[in-house]
Amino acid sequence: YANVGWASGGSHYAGAGLFYSVDFWHRLRLTIGSGPGYYRHEGKTTNLGYSLEFNSWVELSRNVLGRRMGLSFGHISNAHLGNVNPGSETLGISVSALSW
């Protein structure tokens, strides 16, 4: 997967990694993923402490009218590589035009 994000204060994150999905009950899909990324702190946003940050996440999604729709929760952290490691949590909604 590829992941790009930015905060309204100007900070940026870009990363890539691997994910694994498993389908189960009533067309639900559980997906977990993790990978490294580059973080650039700017403005008044939270300083995550290091330019190398790891993003781990879990998503629960369902096929709805030919689209894959889901809710995800993630955590970005530098694994104590930097002097500070406040981490950051993310909550996301996903919609995919292609459903497999």
N, C-alpha and C positions, 0 to 999 in steps of 0.2 A: 504494500500500500504506500501511498504518498500522502503527506499531511502538510498543509500550509495554514498558518494562522497569524493573526495580528490583533493587537489590542488597540482600543481607541486612543490611548496615549502614545502610540508609536512603536511599541515593541513588536518584534517579529519572531516567528518560529517556523522552521522548515525541516522536515524529517522524512524518513522512509523506514519500512520495517516489514515484518512478516505477520500474517494473521491466519487463524484457523477457524472454520465455521462448521457447525453441526446442526442439521435440521432435526426437529422433533415435533411433538404434539401440535396438531392443527396448523401446519405450515409456519410454525415459529422457527426462527433461526437464532442461535446463540453464536456470536463471533467474539473471539479474543484476539488482541494484537499487541505488539510491542516493537519498539525500535528506537534508534538514536536520532538526534536531530541537532540543528544549530539554532541557538537562541541569541538574539541581539536585544539588549535592554536599552530603551530610550524613554525619555519623558518621565512622568510621574507614576508609571506602572511599577509593579513589584519586580524587584531585582531577584531573579532566580539563582544568582550566585556563580554561574559558570556558563560558558558558551556551549558546552556539550551537555545536553539535557536528554533524558530518556522519557518517551511517551508510552504509557501502558493504558489499555482501555478494554472495555467490554461493552458489547451492543446486543440488544434484543430486538429483532425485527420480524416483520410479518409481510406476506404477500397480500396486498390490498389493491384490487382492481387492476392487476397487471403491473403494479409498482411495488418495489420493496421499500417499506417504511419502517424506521426504527428509532430507538432511543438509546443513547450511549452515555457512559460515564468514563472519564479518564483521569489520569494523574501524570503530571510532568514533574520530573525530579532529576537532580544531577548525581544522585547516588553518593552524596557526600564527597564528590571530587573537588568541589569548591569550598571556600571557607564558610559560606552560609548555604543552607539548603531548605528554603521555605516551602518549595514545591508549589504546585498550582493544580487545582481540580477543574475539570471541564465537564459540562453537561451539553449534549448535542442531540439534535434531531436530524435524521438523514432520510432522504428520498432518492431512490434510484429508478431511473427510467427503464433499466433492463432488469428483469427478474430471472434468475437462473435456478 
